[in-house]
Amino acid sequence: MSLEPERLERFARHIVLPEIGGAGQVALAGKHLVLVGLGGIGSPALQYLAGAGIGKLTLVDDDRVDASNLQRQTLYNSRDVGHGKAVIAKRWVTGFDPALDVAISDRRITAENAHELVVGADLVLDGTDNFATRLAVSDACVAERVPLLSAAVGRFQGQVGAFAGHLPDQACYRCFVGDAFDAEDCDTCAEDGMLGAMAGWVATFAALQAVRILLKDVSALGEADWGRVHLLDGLAPAMRSFTIAKDPECRACGSAG
């Protein structure tokens, strides 16, 4: 596979980077990323994922745009209020780069249908706002042997972690949070508030990590950081990281699963 002249021009700033280069850009064009959640994280992340030239994007969200979203969900504008996020997101991507292959799902994710959404993907980026959905997505990724990049944000805090629980020595997201959060316990963004720029910081960092994972073994951008969770503190500001060990008793990826 090679890039057409107009694609070479579009991605010239990537190609001149030794850590990406032409081989890396060609590799991104052949990748399939599933983005779950098109809100505070998924909205700005999508703009940079599309800008990176990831060839196939599957966009998943059953929500509609609300006026309160506009403070941080940069993909939408006032005319979009009341309309489905997945449809608007696809329209944005096709206008931004018609060469990308975009599919959407506006069904609510459950443990029963998560598998069909992630199967065959090279990476899933989850930016949803409740543990039940995150765990359903994580369990499906383990079962379908798909890497997961999980991102979350609230108030002035965020976290981004990469998981490959299908590998024998790597943790999954359930190893990180445990089984106590399977209930529908949504975060309280409306009650607690959130700095819009904080969502943007987490989203763009997640997009960077996504490119890093997708270029694993292709370029010199860096390691995939499996099991590594990065905590972003907008008040300090600061960042710190820690590693999650695989839980042998994890019901999704452990020996007891």
C-alpha positions in Angstrom: 0.0 0.0 0.0 1.2 3.5 -0.8 -0.1 7.0 -0.4 -1.5 9.1 -3.2 0.2 12.4 -3.9 -2.6 14.4 -2.3 -2.3 12.2 0.9 1.4 12.7 1.0 0.8 16.5 1.0 -1.9 16.2 3.7 0.3 14.2 6.1 3.7 15.8 5.2 4.2 17.0 8.8 3.8 13.4 10.0 6.0 11.8 7.4 9.0 14.1 8.1 8.9 12.8 11.7 11.4 10.0 12.0 9.2 8.4 14.7 6.3 8.1 12.1 7.6 8.5 8.6 6.0 7.2 5.4 5.7 3.6 6.7 3.9 4.8 9.8 1.5 6.9 7.9 0.7 4.0 5.6 0.2 1.8 8.6 -2.3 4.3 10.1 -4.2 4.4 6.9 -4.8 0.6 7.2 -5.9 0.6 10.8 -9.4 0.3 12.3 -10.2 2.2 15.5 -13.5 2.0 17.4 -14.3 5.1 19.3 -16.9 4.5 22.1 -18.4 7.7 23.4 -18.5 10.9 21.5 -18.7 13.3 24.4 -16.1 15.3 26.3 -13.3 12.9 25.5 -14.5 11.3 22.3 -15.4 14.6 20.6 -12.0 16.3 20.6 -10.2 12.9 20.4 -12.0 12.2 17.1 -10.7 15.4 15.6 -7.1 14.3 16.1 -7.7 10.7 15.3 -9.2 11.7 11.9 -6.4 14.2 11.5 -3.9 11.4 12.0 -5.3 9.6 9.0 -6.6 6.4 10.7 -8.2 4.8 7.7 -11.3 3.2 9.3 -13.3 4.7 12.2 -16.3 3.2 13.9 -18.1 5.8 16.0 -20.4 4.6 18.8 -22.8 6.8 20.9 -26.6 6.6 21.5 -26.8 10.1 22.9 -28.1 13.4 21.5 -26.3 16.8 21.7 -27.4 19.0 24.6 -26.7 22.7 25.0 -24.6 21.9 28.1 -22.3 19.7 26.0 -21.0 22.6 23.9 -18.7 23.9 26.7 -16.3 20.9 26.1 -17.5 18.8 23.2 -15.8 20.7 20.5 -17.2 18.7 17.6 -20.7 20.2 17.9 -22.3 23.6 17.6 -25.6 25.2 18.6 -27.4 23.9 15.4 -26.6 20.3 16.5 -28.6 20.5 19.7 -31.2 17.7 19.8 -29.5 15.7 17.0 -27.7 12.3 17.4 -24.0 12.6 18.2 -23.0 9.6 16.0 -24.7 11.0 12.9 -23.2 14.5 13.4 -19.7 13.0 14.1 -19.8 11.0 10.9 -20.9 14.1 9.0 -17.9 16.0 10.5 -15.4 13.3 9.6 -16.6 12.9 6.0 -16.4 16.6 5.5 -13.0 16.8 7.1 -11.5 13.9 5.2 -13.7 12.1 2.7 -11.0 9.4 2.2 -11.7 7.9 5.6 -14.1 5.0 6.0 -16.6 5.9 8.8 -19.3 3.6 10.3 -21.6 4.5 13.2 -23.7 2.8 15.8 -26.3 4.8 17.8 -27.4 1.8 20.0 -26.7 1.8 23.7 -23.8 -0.5 24.5 -24.5 -3.5 26.7 -22.7 -6.7 27.7 -24.7 -8.5 25.0 -23.9 -6.3 22.0 -20.4 -4.9 22.9 -18.7 -7.9 21.2 -20.1 -7.1 17.7 -18.9 -3.5 18.0 -15.3 -4.3 18.8 -14.6 -7.5 16.8 -12.0 -7.0 14.1 -10.7 -3.6 15.4 -7.1 -2.8 15.9 -7.9 -0.6 18.9 -10.8 0.5 20.9 -10.8 3.9 22.6 -13.4 4.1 25.3 -14.4 7.6 26.6 -17.8 6.7 28.1 -19.0 8.1 31.4 -20.1 5.1 33.4 -18.4 1.9 34.7 -21.0 -0.5 33.5 -20.4 0.5 29.9 -16.6 0.6 30.4 -16.5 -2.9 31.8 -18.8 -4.2 29.1 -16.4 -2.8 26.5 -13.4 -4.1 28.3 -14.7 -7.6 28.7 -15.6 -7.6 25.0 -12.1 -6.5 24.1 -10.6 -9.3 26.1 -12.8 -11.9 24.5 -12.2 -10.6 21.0 -8.4 -10.0 21.6 -8.6 -6.3 20.9 -6.4 -3.7 22.8 -8.3 -1.1 24.8 -7.4 2.5 25.5 -9.6 3.8 28.4 -9.9 7.5 29.1 -12.0 9.3 31.8 -12.3 12.8 33.1 -14.0 14.7 35.9 -13.7 18.2 37.3 -9.9 18.9 37.0 -8.7 15.2 36.9 -8.3 12.7 34.1 -6.8 9.3 33.5 -5.7 7.4 30.4 -4.7 3.8 30.5 -3.8 1.2 27.9 -4.9 -2.4 28.4 -4.2 -5.7 26.6 -5.9 -8.2 28.9 -6.0 -10.8 26.1 -2.3 -11.2 26.5 -1.2 -13.7 29.2 1.0 -11.2 31.1 -1.1 -8.0 30.8 -3.9 -6.6 32.8 -7.4 -5.6 31.6 -9.5 -2.7 32.7 -11.5 -5.0 35.1 -8.2 -5.8 36.8 -7.9 -2.1 37.4 -11.3 -1.3 38.8 -12.6 -4.6 39.9 -16.2 -6.0 39.8 -17.9 -3.5 42.1 -18.8 -1.1 39.4 -20.9 -3.3 37.1 -24.1 -1.4 38.0 -25.3 1.6 36.1 -23.6 4.2 38.2 -23.0 7.2 35.9 -20.5 9.9 36.9 -21.9 13.2 38.1 -20.5 15.6 35.6 -23.7 17.8 35.9 -23.4 18.0 39.7 -19.6 18.2 40.0 -18.8 20.3 37.0 -15.9 19.9 34.5 -13.4 22.3 33.1 -13.8 22.1 29.3 -10.1 22.4 28.6 -9.5 19.5 31.0 -11.6 17.2 28.8 -9.5 18.4 25.8 -6.2 17.6 27.6 -7.3 14.1 28.4 -8.7 13.6 24.9 -5.7 14.8 23.0 -3.4 12.7 25.3 -5.6 9.7 24.5 -5.3 10.4 20.8 -1.5 10.5 21.1 -1.5 7.2 23.0 -3.8 5.7 20.3 -1.4 6.6 17.5 1.5 5.2 19.6 -0.4 1.9 20.0 -1.4 1.7 16.4 2.2 2.2 15.3 3.6 -0.5 17.7 6.2 -2.6 15.8 5.9 -0.2 12.8 7.7 2.9 13.9 9.9 4.2 16.7 7.2 6.3 18.4 7.5 4.2 21.5 6.1 1.3 23.5 2.3 0.6 23.8 2.4 1.2 27.5 0.2 -1.8 28.3 -1.1 -1.7 31.9 0.2 1.8 32.4 -2.3 4.4 33.7 -1.5 8.1 33.4 -3.2 10.5 35.9 -3.6 14.1 34.7 -4.1 16.8 37.3 -5.3 20.1 35.9 -5.0 21.9 39.2 -1.4 21.3 40.0 -0.8 20.9 36.9 1.0 17.6 36.8 1.0 14.1 35.6 1.9 10.8 37.3 1.7 7.2 36.2 1.5 3.8 37.7 1.3 0.2 36.4 -1.6 -2.2 36.9 -0.7 -5.9 37.4 -2.8 -8.7 35.9 -5.2 -10.1 38.5 -5.1 -13.9 38.3 -8.6 -13.9 39.8 -10.1 -11.5 37.2 -13.2 -13.0 35.8 -12.5 -11.5 32.4 -8.8 -12.1 31.7 -7.4 -14.1 34.7 -6.9 -17.8 35.1 -10.1 -17.9 37.1 -12.0 -16.1 34.3 
